[in-house]
Amino acid sequence: MTGSRHITEEDLRFDREHLWHPYTSMSAPLPVYPVESARGVRIRLSSGEELIDGMSSWWAAIHGYNHPRLNAAIEDQLKDMSHVMFGGITHKPAIQLGRKLVELTPEGLDHVFFCDSGSVSVEVAIKMAAQYWQAKGVPDKTKLLTIRSGYHGDTFQAMSVCDPVTGMHELFRGVLPTHYFADMPQVKFHQPWDAADLTSFEELISAHHENIAAVILEPIVQGAGGMRFYHPAYLRGVRKLCDAHDVLLIADEIATGFGRSGQMFACNHAGIVPDIMCLGKALTGGTMTMAATLATGKVAMGISEGEANGGLFMHGPTFMANPLACAAANASIDLLLSGDWEERVLDIQHGLAVGLAPCNEFAAVEDVRVLGAIGVVEMKDPVNVAGLQREFVKRGVWVRPFGKLVYLMPPYITDEEDVAALTKAMVSVLRRI
Ligand SMILES: *Cc1c(COP(=O)(O)O)cnc(C)c1O
C-alpha cells in the first residue's frame, strides 16, 4: 500500500503539467508539496518530513487527520452502501444527521437540505430566498445585500456576494449578477460597540428593501475575504433591520460552524437565529465533501405552501446526502459533543494570542488578532506565498498564507506545545519580512 502512495519525480511532473490546484496557473503553477499521509496534527511529506498542521485543511479537519472514530464510521457505512440516490429514497445516516443538525443549530432551523460543497449550499440558500419571495407573490425581491470583505465561495451567485475588490467581480464583469454592498463593519469583536457602525447597512436596507430578497453574511468572522472579526451587536442590528424591512437573513457558517470561533455557531455570539444557515467545511470533520443548508419553518413552509411551482423546491444534487459523508458527519459531531471542545478552543485561543503577540512589533505587520482557534497576522503588503511557504516547511509547520494574511487555524486537538511551535514559526518567519 505504502509503495503505491509514494510520489515520484515523474508524478510531480505530471501534476505540474496536467493538474490544476486552487487558484493557480497551468503554465506557471505555484510549487506543491507531496504528502503521503496525515495523522493527528501531523502532515507527512514524501521526503519523510513531518509538518505540524496550522490550517485544518481550510477550517475542516477539526479533529486532526486519520481519526480512528471517523475512519471506523466510514468503513462501517461502506459495508452497507457508499451511495444511493436521495430522490425517492431515504437512509439512516441522513436521518441521523438531519436530527443532529436540527438539534444543534439555533432554535427554529428545522428543515435541512444536504448538498455537496459550501459554494453549492450558498447557491441553495440564495435559491431558497428567491423561491420564498416568488411563493409569497413578491417577484421584485430578487437582490441580495451583503457586507464588504465577505467570502461565500466560487460559484457564480456565491462570487457575486464576495467582496467586490478582493473577490472576482472585475474579472467576471457582465457575467456576475450585481447586488448591494454595505461598508464592512469597523467595530472589532472586543471593542466597545458604536451603533454608527450600522449606518451604511441601514441606509441600504431602508432604501432598497423592496428589491432585496435576503441579506447574506458570515456571522462575526469574515473568513477568506479578510479574516476580520466584527462586533456581535452588528449582527444583532442586522437581524433587527432584516425583520423591520421584511428581508430574509442568510448566515454563512461554512467556516465558523462547529466551534471554530469559540461558540458552536458564530451566530451564538449574538444570540440571533438566521432564516437560512449554510454549513460545510468541518461538517464531516474534514474527511469528505458535504454541506447543508438549513431553513426555518417560515422559509420552508413559505416555499412549499405557495402557488409558485407547485411548492417544489428546485434543487437536487446527484450525490445529495451521500451516506458515507453523512456517516462521517455523524461521527464528527458525536466526537465534538463528547469532548471538551470549548476548553480546547479556549486553550488554543490563549496559545495563539500569547504566541503571536511579538508580531505586533514588526514593521511589516499591520494587525494581529485572535478569536477562538483562529489567529491572524495581517501584513501591510501582500506576501510571497511560495517563498513564505518554503520558510514554514523548513521550520516544520504547514501554514498557507494568501494576500496580506498569514494565519493559523489548527485542529482542536492541537496541544499547547504544538500551538507554541506554530506561533514560534510564524514569529520567526514574519520577523524577516
Ligand atoms: C469555504 C467557504 C465557502 C465555500 O465552500 P466550498 O466548500 O469551498 O465551496 C463559502 N463560504 C465560506 C464562509 C467559506 O469559508
The ligand as an SDF file (V2000), in Angstrom:
LIG
                    3D

 15 15  0  0  0  0  0  0  0  0999 V2000
  -15.0440   27.9400    2.1110 C   0  0  0  0  0  0  0  0  0  0  0  0
  -16.2360   28.7870    2.2020 C   0  0  0  0  0  0  0  0  0  0  0  0
  -17.2660   28.6930    1.2520 C   0  0  0  0  0  0  0  0  0  0  0  0
  -17.1960   27.7760    0.0640 C   0  0  0  0  0  0  0  0  0  0  0  0
  -17.1170   26.4430    0.4020 O   0  0  0  0  0  0  0  0  0  0  0  0
  -16.5500   25.3660   -0.6650 P   0  0  0  0  0  0  0  0  0  0  0  0
  -16.7660   24.0630    0.0080 O   0  0  0  0  0  0  0  0  0  0  0  0
  -15.1130   25.7170   -0.8690 O   0  0  0  0  0  0  0  0  0  0  0  0
  -17.3480   25.5350   -1.9110 O   0  0  0  0  0  0  0  0  0  0  0  0
  -18.3670   29.5120    1.4250 C   0  0  0  0  0  0  0  0  0  0  0  0
  -18.4680   30.3530    2.4730 N   0  0  0  0  0  0  0  0  0  0  0  0
  -17.4960   30.4620    3.4090 C   0  0  0  0  0  0  0  0  0  0  0  0
  -17.6700   31.3950    4.5500 C   0  0  0  0  0  0  0  0  0  0  0  0
  -16.3490   29.6980    3.2980 C   0  0  0  0  0  0  0  0  0  0  0  0
  -15.3740   29.8350    4.2000 O   0  0  0  0  0  0  0  0  0  0  0  0
  1  2  1  0
  2  3  1  0
  2 14  2  0
  3  4  1  0
  3 10  2  0
  4  5  1  0
  5  6  1  0
  6  7  2  0
  6  8  1  0
  6  9  1  0
 10 11  1  0
 11 12  2  0
 12 13  1  0
 12 14  1  0
 14 15  1  0
M  END
$$$$
